[in-house]
Amino acid sequence: MKNPKHILGLDVGEKRIGVALANSDLKLTKLLDTLDYQDDKFWENLKSIVVQNHIDEIVLGLPRGLEGQETEQTKFVRSFAESLQKRLTLPFYWQDEALTSVRSHEILGKSGKPYKKSDVDAISASLILSDYLDNRGAEE
């Protein structure tokens, strides 16, 4: 029996990074926060989340165009991943993030309450992580 892993999911944007957590055994995600990527303490804050939550691996949403092509946002996220690898010595995995923002808007819209872009980012991170866990289960 494998030990459960604590997984961090990130929805990377140029202004905000949506953050979610999951346990590999439970396959349930938890919205955590949205971090301001332009904050001077961004990397310090992210590292603190990793340490406090005993993170074993990180999942990054990989944005692509509607036909699967690389976009400017794809390049930005790949560059972010390089910075992440230099700062944290954890394995990380890509997860296609197709339509996660659309799904997030639908989820938030159903609540009937006003919401902010940061809410969309946090839910998107959770959806990315959930998709990763679903796909990983199919591979194991």
Z-matrix of the N, CA and C atoms (Angstrom, degrees):
N
C 1 1.457
C 2 1.528 1 109.11
N 3 1.330 2 116.15 1 130.68
C 4 1.452 3 121.50 2 -179.44
C 5 1.519 4 110.54 3 -78.67
N 6 1.334 5 114.06 4 151.23
C 7 1.459 6 118.79 5 172.98
C 8 1.522 7 108.61 6 -75.04
N 9 1.331 8 117.25 7 139.67
C 10 1.470 9 118.41 8 177.55
C 11 1.521 10 110.17 9 -65.26
N 12 1.310 11 115.88 10 147.26
C 13 1.457 12 120.89 11 178.47
C 14 1.512 13 109.56 12 -108.16
N 15 1.323 14 114.56 13 145.28
C 16 1.450 15 121.34 14 173.68
C 17 1.529 16 106.29 15 -95.81
N 18 1.323 17 115.13 16 121.73
C 19 1.458 18 120.69 17 -171.77
C 20 1.524 19 110.31 18 -119.03
N 21 1.313 20 114.72 19 136.65
C 22 1.452 21 121.80 20 177.30
C 23 1.520 22 108.25 21 -105.85
N 24 1.324 23 117.40 22 128.99
C 25 1.462 24 122.22 23 176.63
C 26 1.511 25 110.30 24 -107.79
N 27 1.335 26 116.74 25 135.38
C 28 1.461 27 120.85 26 -178.51
C 29 1.523 28 111.20 27 -126.25
N 30 1.316 29 114.93 28 131.33
C 31 1.463 30 122.06 29 170.17
C 32 1.522 31 105.27 30 -105.71
N 33 1.318 32 116.40 31 103.88
C 34 1.462 33 122.42 32 -169.97
C 35 1.521 34 111.11 33 -90.42
N 36 1.316 35 114.06 34 125.01
C 37 1.455 36 121.47 35 173.89
C 38 1.514 37 108.97 36 -129.17
N 39 1.312 38 116.37 37 168.32
C 40 1.459 39 120.00 38 -178.07
C 41 1.519 40 112.42 39 -72.03
N 42 1.330 41 117.85 40 -23.59
C 43 1.463 42 121.37 41 179.93
C 44 1.522 43 112.52 42 -107.60
N 45 1.331 44 116.02 43 -41.11
C 46 1.465 45 121.22 44 -175.54
C 47 1.516 46 110.30 45 -131.63
N 48 1.338 47 114.11 46 151.41
C 49 1.469 48 121.52 47 176.01
C 50 1.529 49 106.55 48 -122.63
N 51 1.334 50 116.20 49 115.09
C 52 1.458 51 120.38 50 175.30
C 53 1.522 52 109.07 51 -76.11
N 54 1.334 53 116.47 52 139.87
C 55 1.465 54 121.65 53 -174.92
C 56 1.529 55 110.00 54 -128.29
N 57 1.335 56 115.35 55 132.43
C 58 1.467 57 121.26 56 176.89
C 59 1.523 58 108.79 57 -138.08
N 60 1.313 59 115.97 58 158.72
C 61 1.461 60 122.65 59 -179.94
C 62 1.518 61 110.11 60 -122.22
N 63 1.331 62 115.06 61 155.14
C 64 1.468 63 119.78 62 173.52
C 65 1.519 64 109.56 63 -154.55
N 66 1.317 65 113.78 64 158.11
C 67 1.453 66 122.58 65 172.20
C 68 1.521 67 105.41 66 -110.75
N 69 1.327 68 117.40 67 129.44
C 70 1.466 69 120.52 68 -174.24
C 71 1.526 70 113.28 69 -62.34
N 72 1.317 71 118.21 70 -28.05
C 73 1.463 72 120.40 71 179.34
C 74 1.530 73 112.11 72 -76.86
N 75 1.313 74 116.01 73 -44.88
C 76 1.464 75 120.10 74 -176.32
C 77 1.518 76 112.36 75 -76.27
N 78 1.324 77 116.07 76 -27.31
C 79 1.471 78 122.25 77 -179.07
C 80 1.523 79 112.26 78 55.84
N 81 1.315 80 115.43 79 31.93
C 82 1.456 81 121.42 80 174.00
C 83 1.517 82 108.08 81 -112.73
N 84 1.317 83 116.00 82 137.89
C 85 1.455 84 119.19 83 178.99
C 86 1.519 85 110.20 84 -103.09
N 87 1.310 86 114.31 85 154.92
C 88 1.462 87 121.21 86 179.94
C 89 1.522 88 107.44 87 -130.55
N 90 1.329 89 116.32 88 124.88
C 91 1.455 90 119.92 89 174.44
C 92 1.518 91 107.56 90 -64.61
N 93 1.296 92 116.77 91 134.43
C 94 1.451 93 118.07 92 -179.49
C 95 1.521 94 111.44 93 -111.08
N 96 1.324 95 116.73 94 -58.78
C 97 1.451 96 118.70 95 -170.89
C 98 1.517 97 109.42 96 -170.13
N 99 1.307 98 114.98 97 174.55
C 100 1.453 99 122.13 98 167.77
C 101 1.513 100 105.63 99 -126.31
N 102 1.318 101 116.29 100 123.51
C 103 1.455 102 120.78 101 -179.88
C 104 1.520 103 110.18 102 -98.60
N 105 1.314 104 115.91 103 144.88
C 106 1.456 105 122.38 104 176.96
C 107 1.531 106 107.71 105 -82.62
N 108 1.327 107 116.25 106 110.27
C 109 1.467 108 120.68 107 -177.16
C 110 1.521 109 112.07 108 -66.56
N 111 1.324 110 117.01 109 -23.34
C 112 1.459 111 120.22 110 -178.68
C 113 1.524 112 112.55 111 -88.83
N 114 1.326 113 117.20 112 -0.49
C 115 1.459 114 122.61 113 176.96
C 116 1.527 115 109.25 114 -72.39
N 117 1.319 116 116.81 115 136.05
C 118 1.475 117 121.56 116 179.15
C 119 1.527 118 111.99 117 -58.03
N 120 1.314 119 117.00 118 -26.35
C 121 1.469 120 121.26 119 -177.39
C 122 1.526 121 112.41 120 -99.24
N 123 1.338 122 117.47 121 16.27
C 124 1.466 123 119.78 122 -177.28
C 125 1.522 124 112.05 123 -53.29
N 126 1.334 125 117.81 124 -54.32
C 127 1.471 126 120.48 125 -175.31
C 128 1.520 127 111.19 126 -64.95
N 129 1.317 128 116.25 127 -36.10
C 130 1.466 129 120.77 128 176.75
C 131 1.532 130 110.13 129 -64.15
N 132 1.329 131 116.63 130 -43.50
C 133 1.466 132 121.20 131 179.02
C 134 1.526 133 111.48 132 -64.60
N 135 1.323 134 116.44 133 -42.20
C 136 1.470 135 119.75 134 179.20
C 137 1.526 136 110.63 135 -64.58
N 138 1.322 137 116.03 136 -43.95
C 139 1.464 138 119.59 137 179.67
C 140 1.534 139 110.72 138 -61.99
N 141 1.315 140 116.75 139 -37.90
C 142 1.461 141 121.53 140 177.93
C 143 1.533 142 110.72 141 -61.64
N 144 1.330 143 117.18 142 -42.40
C 145 1.468 144 121.55 143 177.28
C 146 1.527 145 110.04 144 -61.72
N 147 1.326 146 116.53 145 -43.23
C 148 1.472 147 121.62 146 -179.78
C 149 1.526 148 110.31 147 -60.91
N 150 1.323 149 117.07 148 -45.89
C 151 1.467 150 121.00 149 -178.08
C 152 1.532 151 111.10 150 -69.01
N 153 1.318 152 116.76 151 -48.03
C 154 1.470 153 121.20 152 -177.26
C 155 1.523 154 112.81 153 -61.52
N 156 1.321 155 116.55 154 -31.48
C 157 1.458 156 120.55 155 -176.15
C 158 1.528 157 113.55 156 -103.79
N 159 1.334 158 116.29 157 9.49
C 160 1.472 159 122.20 158 176.21
C 161 1.531 160 111.74 159 52.25
N 162 1.325 161 115.83 160 47.64
C 163 1.462 162 121.70 161 -175.20
C 164 1.526 163 110.93 162 -68.06
N 165 1.341 164 115.13 163 133.98
C 166 1.469 165 122.27 164 178.70
C 167 1.522 166 112.63 165 -101.07
N 168 1.335 167 116.61 166 -29.08
C 169 1.460 168 120.20 167 -179.52
C 170 1.527 169 109.41 168 -155.41
N 171 1.329 170 114.63 169 161.33
C 172 1.457 171 121.54 170 -176.81
C 173 1.523 172 109.33 171 -124.97
N 174 1.325 173 115.27 172 139.88
C 175 1.461 174 121.53 173 176.78
C 176 1.530 175 107.70 174 -116.39
N 177 1.318 176 115.00 175 125.61
C 178 1.458 177 120.91 176 178.71
C 179 1.524 178 109.58 177 -108.53
N 180 1.315 179 115.73 178 133.54
C 181 1.455 180 119.62 179 173.64
C 182 1.520 181 109.23 180 -72.44
N 183 1.321 182 116.75 181 131.02
C 184 1.461 183 121.79 182 179.22
C 185 1.523 184 109.32 183 -106.12
N 186 1.334 185 116.04 184 109.40
C 187 1.467 186 118.95 185 179.29
C 188 1.521 187 111.16 186 -80.83
N 189 1.303 188 115.33 187 143.54
C 190 1.464 189 121.15 188 175.22
C 191 1.522 190 108.06 189 -144.93
N 192 1.315 191 114.88 190 166.55
C 193 1.458 192 120.09 191 176.58
C 194 1.516 193 110.32 192 -69.78
N 195 1.322 194 116.15 193 171.57
C 196 1.467 195 121.33 194 -176.86
C 197 1.521 196 113.49 195 -60.50
N 198 1.323 197 116.75 196 -23.55
C 199 1.468 198 120.44 197 178.58
C 200 1.531 199 111.81 198 -103.04
N 201 1.334 200 116.15 199 17.30
C 202 1.454 201 120.78 200 177.08
C 203 1.516 202 115.33 201 82.56
N 204 1.321 203 116.88 202 6.95
C 205 1.460 204 120.14 203 -177.95
C 206 1.533 205 111.71 204 -81.26
N 207 1.331 206 114.88 205 156.95
C 208 1.465 207 121.78 206 175.79
C 209 1.531 208 108.55 207 -69.81
N 210 1.322 209 116.00 208 142.13
C 211 1.464 210 122.32 209 178.56
C 212 1.527 211 108.78 210 -125.24
N 213 1.319 212 116.05 211 177.69
C 214 1.474 213 119.67 212 175.42
C 215 1.528 214 109.66 213 -60.66
N 216 1.328 215 117.14 214 -37.54
C 217 1.467 216 120.43 215 178.98
C 218 1.531 217 110.57 216 -66.85
N 219 1.323 218 117.49 217 -35.99
C 220 1.468 219 120.96 218 176.48
C 221 1.524 220 109.26 219 -59.88
N 222 1.331 221 116.20 220 -46.40
C 223 1.475 222 121.04 221 179.73
C 224 1.523 223 110.68 222 -61.41
N 225 1.336 224 116.53 223 -41.61
C 226 1.458 225 120.51 224 179.13
C 227 1.534 226 110.90 225 -61.19
N 228 1.332 227 116.67 226 -45.44
C 229 1.467 228 120.96 227 -178.34
C 230 1.536 229 110.44 228 -67.13
N 231 1.315 230 117.64 229 -38.11
C 232 1.467 231 119.92 230 176.69
C 233 1.536 232 110.67 231 -63.18
N 234 1.320 233 116.97 232 -39.39
C 235 1.460 234 121.42 233 177.00
C 236 1.537 235 110.41 234 -64.98
N 237 1.332 236 116.23 235 -41.14
C 238 1.464 237 121.12 236 175.71
C 239 1.531 238 109.79 237 -58.88
N 240 1.329 239 116.68 238 -43.39
C 241 1.474 240 121.67 239 -179.41
C 242 1.529 241 110.93 240 -60.80
N 243 1.326 242 117.31 241 -38.23
C 244 1.468 243 120.47 242 177.23
C 245 1.526 244 110.40 243 -63.00
N 246 1.318 245 116.87 244 -43.59
C 247 1.471 246 120.96 245 177.67
C 248 1.526 247 110.62 246 -64.00
N 249 1.316 248 115.91 247 -39.73
C 250 1.463 249 121.20 248 179.32
C 251 1.527 250 110.61 249 -61.44
N 252 1.326 251 116.78 250 -45.49
C 253 1.463 252 121.16 251 -178.88
C 254 1.529 253 111.89 252 -63.44
N 255 1.316 254 117.29 253 -32.25
C 256 1.461 255 120.71 254 179.18
C 257 1.521 256 111.48 255 -71.97
N 258 1.333 257 116.30 256 -27.30
C 259 1.466 258 120.66 257 -174.79
C 260 1.529 259 114.03 258 -98.19
N 261 1.317 260 116.71 259 -28.77
C 262 1.464 261 120.60 260 -178.14
C 263 1.526 262 109.19 261 -127.76
N 264 1.302 263 116.12 262 131.65
C 265 1.467 264 119.58 263 -178.10
C 266 1.524 265 110.74 264 -96.58
N 267 1.314 266 115.17 265 53.72
C 268 1.463 267 121.33 266 178.67
C 269 1.516 268 108.99 267 -114.58
N 270 1.326 269 116.63 268 149.51
C 271 1.466 270 117.88 269 173.56
C 272 1.527 271 109.39 270 -66.76
N 273 1.312 272 115.45 271 145.28
C 274 1.453 273 118.38 272 174.46
C 275 1.516 274 109.35 273 -133.64
N 276 1.322 275 114.05 274 154.24
C 277 1.455 276 121.71 275 -175.99
C 278 1.520 277 109.25 276 -132.08
N 279 1.315 278 115.14 277 150.56
C 280 1.462 279 121.62 278 176.28
C 281 1.516 280 109.56 279 -92.19
N 282 1.322 281 115.34 280 145.99
C 283 1.462 282 121.73 281 171.59
C 284 1.523 283 107.42 282 -136.98
N 285 1.314 284 116.33 283 126.35
C 286 1.455 285 120.66 284 176.98
C 287 1.525 286 108.12 285 -56.17
N 288 1.332 287 115.97 286 129.62
C 289 1.459 288 118.63 287 -178.23
C 290 1.527 289 112.52 288 -105.82
N 291 1.316 290 116.23 289 23.45
C 292 1.467 291 120.52 290 -178.36
C 293 1.526 292 111.41 291 -51.85
N 294 1.304 293 115.14 292 127.07
C 295 1.459 294 125.07 293 173.96
C 296 1.529 295 115.34 294 64.85
N 297 1.330 296 118.48 295 12.60
C 298 1.471 297 118.08 296 179.22
C 299 1.525 298 111.53 297 -65.95
N 300 1.334 299 117.66 298 -36.62
C 301 1.471 300 119.26 299 178.34
C 302 1.520 301 110.81 300 -66.44
N 303 1.320 302 116.77 301 -40.09
C 304 1.467 303 120.70 302 177.98
C 305 1.525 304 109.59 303 -61.99
N 306 1.332 305 116.33 304 -46.36
C 307 1.469 306 120.36 305 179.24
C 308 1.528 307 110.82 306 -62.75
N 309 1.337 308 116.83 307 -38.22
C 310 1.472 309 121.15 308 179.41
C 311 1.523 310 110.79 309 -63.53
N 312 1.329 311 116.61 310 -45.04
C 313 1.469 312 120.24 311 177.57
C 314 1.529 313 110.83 312 -60.67
N 315 1.339 314 117.09 313 -39.72
C 316 1.467 315 120.43 314 178.40
C 317 1.524 316 111.02 315 -63.02
N 318 1.322 317 116.59 316 -45.18
C 319 1.474 318 121.20 317 179.71
C 320 1.522 319 110.52 318 -60.87
N 321 1.333 320 115.84 319 -48.07
C 322 1.462 321 120.00 320 -178.77
C 323 1.523 322 111.77 321 -68.41
N 324 1.327 323 117.01 322 -36.05
C 325 1.461 324 120.97 323 179.18
C 326 1.511 325 112.30 324 -63.02
N 327 1.320 326 116.46 325 -35.01
C 328 1.471 327 120.82 326 -179.49
C 329 1.529 328 112.11 327 -67.20
N 330 1.333 329 116.21 328 -23.05
C 331 1.466 330 119.15 329 180.00
C 332 1.526 331 111.21 330 -70.89
N 333 1.339 332 116.37 331 -23.33
C 334 1.451 333 120.13 332 179.64
C 335 1.518 334 113.95 333 76.09
N 336 1.323 335 117.07 334 4.28
C 337 1.461 336 121.56 335 -179.33
C 338 1.531 337 108.99 336 -105.35
N 339 1.329 338 116.41 337 153.24
C 340 1.465 339 118.27 338 175.71
C 341 1.525 340 110.06 339 -65.74
N 342 1.319 341 116.24 340 149.72
C 343 1.459 342 120.21 341 178.84
C 344 1.521 343 110.21 342 -143.40
N 345 1.331 344 114.21 343 162.34
C 346 1.464 345 121.55 344 -178.33
C 347 1.524 346 109.94 345 -107.26
N 348 1.322 347 115.73 346 165.75
C 349 1.464 348 121.36 347 177.59
C 350 1.534 349 110.19 348 -59.62
N 351 1.321 350 117.20 349 -34.35
C 352 1.468 351 119.93 350 179.04
C 353 1.531 352 111.30 351 -62.96
N 354 1.346 353 117.27 352 -31.52
C 355 1.469 354 120.66 353 176.40
C 356 1.530 355 110.18 354 -65.93
N 357 1.328 356 116.07 355 -40.49
C 358 1.466 357 121.64 356 178.14
C 359 1.522 358 109.60 357 -62.17
N 360 1.336 359 116.86 358 -43.26
C 361 1.470 360 121.18 359 -178.78
C 362 1.528 361 111.67 360 -63.36
N 363 1.321 362 116.62 361 -42.42
C 364 1.468 363 120.30 362 -179.34
C 365 1.532 364 110.66 363 -65.93
N 366 1.327 365 117.05 364 -43.66
C 367 1.465 366 119.77 365 179.00
C 368 1.527 367 110.33 366 -66.78
N 369 1.318 368 116.81 367 -38.22
C 370 1.472 369 120.10 368 177.36
C 371 1.524 370 110.80 369 -60.08
N 372 1.333 371 117.21 370 -41.61
C 373 1.464 372 120.66 371 177.40
C 374 1.523 373 110.58 372 -60.24
N 375 1.320 374 116.07 373 -41.16
C 376 1.460 375 120.81 374 179.07
C 377 1.530 376 111.31 375 -65.43
N 378 1.329 377 117.05 376 -40.65
C 379 1.466 378 121.15 377 178.78
C 380 1.528 379 111.41 378 -66.99
N 381 1.328 380 116.78 379 -39.98
C 382 1.467 381 121.34 380 176.93
C 383 1.526 382 109.27 381 -59.25
N 384 1.313 383 115.66 382 -46.62
C 385 1.461 384 120.98 383 -179.15
C 386 1.525 385 111.21 384 -66.11
N 387 1.307 386 117.09 385 -40.94
C 388 1.462 387 121.41 386 178.29
C 389 1.536 388 110.78 387 -62.90
N 390 1.339 389 116.73 388 -44.07
C 391 1.467 390 120.57 389 177.67
C 392 1.526 391 110.71 390 -61.66
N 393 1.320 392 116.12 391 -40.54
C 394 1.465 393 120.95 392 178.58
C 395 1.535 394 110.26 393 -61.18
N 396 1.315 395 116.10 394 -47.19
C 397 1.470 396 120.41 395 -179.32
C 398 1.529 397 110.68 396 -63.17
N 399 1.326 398 117.41 397 -40.06
C 400 1.470 399 121.22 398 178.39
C 401 1.525 400 110.78 399 -63.93
N 402 1.318 401 117.31 400 -44.74
C 403 1.468 402 121.70 401 -179.66
C 404 1.514 403 111.75 402 -69.01
N 405 1.307 404 116.31 403 -38.29
C 406 1.460 405 121.41 404 179.83
C 407 1.522 406 110.68 405 -64.61
N 408 1.317 407 115.34 406 -39.41
C 409 1.469 408 119.55 407 178.53
C 410 1.516 409 111.43 408 -62.51
N 411 1.329 410 116.29 409 -34.04
C 412 1.458 411 120.37 410 179.44
C 413 1.518 412 111.44 411 -71.57
N 414 1.339 413 116.33 412 -26.51
C 415 1.459 414 121.25 413 -178.02
C 416 1.517 415 112.53 414 -84.37
N 417 1.328 416 117.74 415 -25.09
C 418 1.468 417 120.88 416 -175.49
C 419 1.504 418 111.58 417 -84.02
